[in-house]
Amino acid sequence: MNIKLIRDGLTQEKKATLIRSVTTLLETELNKNRANIVVVIDETDDDNWGLGGVTVTERKLAAGRQQQ
């Protein structure tokens, strides 16, 4: 299972919890063998993630301007 997230301070503890939770979900819901489940968390910077042709950095800046 590949999990792609924007890097925003997810702690080691939260990552470990996410890995355990996803593993349990795949084991119980899809009858997968827990020993064979691989979970990879891939974090990327805001500038490297685009949505609708705009980077997440640009979206955050625009959202900040709208809130002011």
C-alpha positions as CSV (number, residue, x, y, z in Angstrom):
1,M,0.0,0.0,0.0
2,N,1.4,3.3,-1.1
3,I,0.3,6.4,0.9
4,K,1.2,9.7,-0.6
5,L,1.1,12.7,1.7
6,I,2.3,16.3,1.7
7,R,5.1,16.8,4.2
8,D,3.5,18.7,7.1
9,G,5.1,17.5,10.3
10,L,3.6,14.0,10.6
11,T,5.4,12.5,13.7
12,Q,7.0,9.1,13.8
13,E,4.3,8.0,16.2
14,K,1.5,9.1,13.8
15,K,3.3,7.3,10.9
16,A,3.6,4.1,13.0
17,T,-0.1,4.3,13.9
18,L,-1.0,4.8,10.2
19,I,1.0,1.8,9.2
20,R,-0.6,-0.4,11.8
21,S,-4.1,0.8,11.0
22,V,-3.7,0.3,7.2
23,T,-2.2,-3.1,7.8
24,T,-5.1,-4.2,10.0
25,L,-7.6,-2.8,7.5
26,L,-6.1,-4.8,4.6
27,E,-5.9,-7.9,6.8
28,T,-9.5,-7.7,8.0
29,E,-11.3,-6.3,5.0
30,L,-9.4,-8.0,2.2
31,N,-8.2,-11.2,4.0
32,K,-4.6,-10.4,3.3
33,N,-1.8,-12.1,5.1
34,R,-0.4,-9.5,7.6
35,A,3.1,-10.8,7.1
36,N,2.9,-9.9,3.4
37,I,1.5,-6.4,3.7
38,V,3.9,-3.6,2.9
39,V,3.0,0.0,3.7
40,V,5.1,2.8,2.3
41,I,4.5,6.5,3.3
42,D,5.8,8.8,0.6
43,E,6.0,12.4,1.7
44,T,6.6,15.3,-0.7
45,D,7.0,19.0,-0.3
46,D,4.2,21.4,-1.2
47,D,6.1,22.7,-4.2
48,N,6.2,19.2,-5.7
49,W,2.5,18.5,-5.5
50,G,0.0,20.0,-7.9
51,L,-3.7,20.1,-8.0
52,G,-5.7,21.6,-10.8
53,G,-2.5,23.0,-12.3
54,V,-1.5,24.8,-9.2
55,T,1.1,23.8,-6.5
56,V,-0.1,23.2,-3.0
57,T,2.2,26.1,-2.0
58,E,0.3,28.5,-4.3
59,R,-3.0,27.2,-3.0
60,K,-2.0,27.8,0.6
61,L,-0.8,31.3,-0.2
62,A,-4.1,32.0,-2.0
63,A,-6.1,30.6,0.9
64,G,-4.2,32.8,3.3
65,R,-4.9,35.9,1.2
66,Q,-8.6,35.0,1.1
67,Q,-8.8,34.7,4.9
68,Q,-7.3,38.2,5.5
